[in-house]
């Protein structure tokens, strides 16, 4: 009888453990940030970050457009995110101005679809001084009752651009900004 009780207890424990692992995996799969660096070569790369977020697509769009509130200050020229502005309409500037004249253009808006997508031609960080093209897209969609956020940055240049060496550091910066954006959407604070 003790052997049978122990066997049942072990079976129950094993089933409970499996259920817990399955539940944890499911929770991670639905809330985790997916990151992918693809098409890496000397002439270009693509960085993609995606996750399910709490909020409606319109809220996500509003967060995109409040870029100075969630973009990390250490990834600006002036050291202050508050010096950045984003005119979220076609032809609009993602610019940074500080002091008595210094300024930088981080990007130009190519597409603005409120509640859906914001696409910019963007030259971020060290890419600004290189003869490359970069397209940064913030997208949101509602599927299966969930709001999905996706950020993609595609960079291309000449065969000798050496972009394969920049793919990992750019992915790290975009990933950090993505996490801050997700937190800003869900909590109103990027940290």
N, C-alpha and C positions, 0 to 999 in steps of 0.2 A: 504494500500500500504506500509506504514512504517513497519507494522508487517511482511509482506511478505519479504521485503528487509532485515529486521533484522534476520528473520529465515534463509534466504539464506546466510547471512553473518556469522551466527553462524555455519551453516553446512559447509561452506567453511573453517572457522577457525578450526573446528573439524577435517576436512579432512587434512588440512595443518599440524595440530599438529600430527595426526596419521602418516602422511608421514615423518615428521621430526623425530619422535620416531623410526619408522621403519628404516630410513636411518642411524640414530645413532646406533641402534642395529646391523645393518648389518656391519657398519664400525668397531664397537667393536668386532664383531664376527670374522671378517677376519684379524684384526690386533692385537688382544689381545693375551696375553700369557695364554695358558691353563696350569694349574698345577694340579697335582693329586698325592696324597699319598695313596697307596693301599696295600693290603695284610699285614697290620700292625699287628704284634704279637710280643711276647717276643723273638721269634727266627728269626725275619726278617721283612723287609719292602721293598717296591718299591716306588721310587720317579720318577715322569715323568713331564717334562715341554715341551710344544710344541707351536709353533707359525709359522705363515707365515712370511718370511723375504724377503727383497728386495735384489736381487742378484741371481746369478746362483749357482747351486750345487758345481761347481768347486771353486767359491769364498768362499763358506761356508766351504768347505774342507780346503782351505788355511787358513781360520780364525781358525779352530780347531787347526791346527798345529802351530799356532803362540801363543799358550797358555800363555806364559809369558807376552804378550802384553795386554791381556784382563783379566787375572785372578787377583782378588783383593789381594793386598799385605797383608792385615790383615789376610788372610787365607793361609799364608805360615809360615814355621818354622822360617825363617830368617827375616821376615818382609819386604822382597823385592821380588817382582815377577820376577825381572830381574835375580835373582839367580836360576830360574827354567829353565830347558831344556826339550824338548820333542823330542825323536827320533821316528818319526811316521812311524815305520815299525815293523813287527812282531818281538817280543822279545825286542823291543826298550824300553828305560827307560824314565819315566817322573820323573826326579830327581831334587833335589835342593842341591846346594853346596854353601857354604859361608865360609869366613875366611880361616884359615889354616887347614882345615880338616873336620869340621862338614858337614854332608850331610844327606839327607833323600831321600828315594824312595817313591813317592806318588803312582806310578802305573807302570805296565808293559803292553806294547801293545800286545794284543791278536790278533787283526784283523785290517788291514789297507786296505781300499778300496777307493782309491782316488776318490773324487767326490761323495762319497756315505756314508761311515761309518768309524768311528774310535772307536774301542772297547778296553778298558783297564781293567785289573784286578787292582782295586784301593782300597787303604786303606787311607781314608781321615780323617784328624783331629784325634779325639779321637778313631776312629775305628782302627787306626794303632796298638795300643797296645792290642787290643782284638782278641780272636781267632775266627775271622769272615772272610767271603769272600765277596768281593764287586766287582760288574761288572758295569762299567760306559761306556755307549754307546752314542756317538754323531752321529746322523744320519741326512741325508738330502735327499730329493727326490723332483722331479718336478712332480706335478700333476695339471691338469686343468690349466696349464699356470702359476702356482704359485710354488715358492720354499718353501718347508716346512722344518723346523728345529725341531728336537726332541732330547732331552737329557733324558736318563733313567739311574737311579742308583739303582741297586738291591743289597741288603745286606742280608746275611743269616749267622746264627750262631747256637749255641746250644740252647736248650729250656730255659736255665737259663741265656742267654746273656742279657736280659733286653733291647733288641733293640727297643721295643715299646716306651721307654722313649727318645730314640735318633731320632726317625723318624721325628718329627716336626722340631727340630733344624737342622738336616741334610737337610731337604726339604728347609728350609729357606736359607741355604748357597748355595745349588745347584740352587735355584731360583734366588738368587742374581747373581751368576756367569752366569746363563743363560741369564739374562737381559743384563749383560755386554757384553757377546758374541754377542747377537743380535745387540746391538748398535755398536759394533766393526765391525760387518759384514756390517751394513748399513751406518755407518759414518766414519769408520776408527779410531774411538775413543771409549773406553769403558764407558766413562762418558758423 
